C-alpha cells in the first residue's frame, strides 16, 4: 500500500464517547500533520510532528490528543467532543520537516469524516 | 492578520478555459501552492510557484505576481473530471502554510 491511509473513513460518535483516528504513511516522510477541514473554511492546522516530536499545537482543545509512536503512524484520540467538532479530519505527511522549506509539498490522506451527535 | 482570498464557487463549460484567482496578504512569502480536491478525496498537489511568472503543466498553468500578492490557476480544455475544489496556500516567512477556503469548480456539459 502506498501514500497516506486514514481509518476510519467515517465516524459517528456521541459527546461522551472516546474514539481514535489513525493515519499511516508509506512514503518515508519525516513530518506528519493533522488538519481540520470544515465546509467553506480554510484548512486548520491542528498538530505537527517532525521526526516524531510534536512541534506545533495551534491552541487545539485538550479533547483532541495526538500520538505519534513512530515516523509512519499518527493517531488523533477524541474524547468528550462537541457537535461543532464535526468536520473532515485530514492527515498529511511531507518529506521535509514542517517549517524547513517553502517548497514542502504535503501528501494528504482522504480524511476521516467525523460526526458528533 | 494573514489572509488568502479566492472565489467560493465558479462554473465553466466542458472544453472551455477557466481562471481561478487567489490573492494573499501574508507575513513574508516563501512560495504558493495549488492543490486539487475532488469531493470525498484527498487534496493532491498541483503546482508550486516561488518566482514571478507562469508555470505550465499540461492543461494546467499557474501564475504568480509577488508584487501584487496575486496568483491564478488556469485550466484549459476543461473536462468533467476537473470538477473539484481548488485550494490556494502560501508559505509565509516562518514557513507556515496559510490556506484559502478553496474554490469549488463546477463543470457543465
Interface residues (C-beta under 8 A of the other chain):
Chain A: X4 X40 X41 X42 X43 X45 X90 X98 X99 X100 X101 X102 X103 X104 X105 X106 X107 X108 X109 X110 X111
Chain B: X4 X8 X30 X31 X33 X35 X40 X41 X42 X43 X44 X45 X48 X50 X87 X89 X91 X94 X95 X96 X97 X98 X99 X100 X101 X102
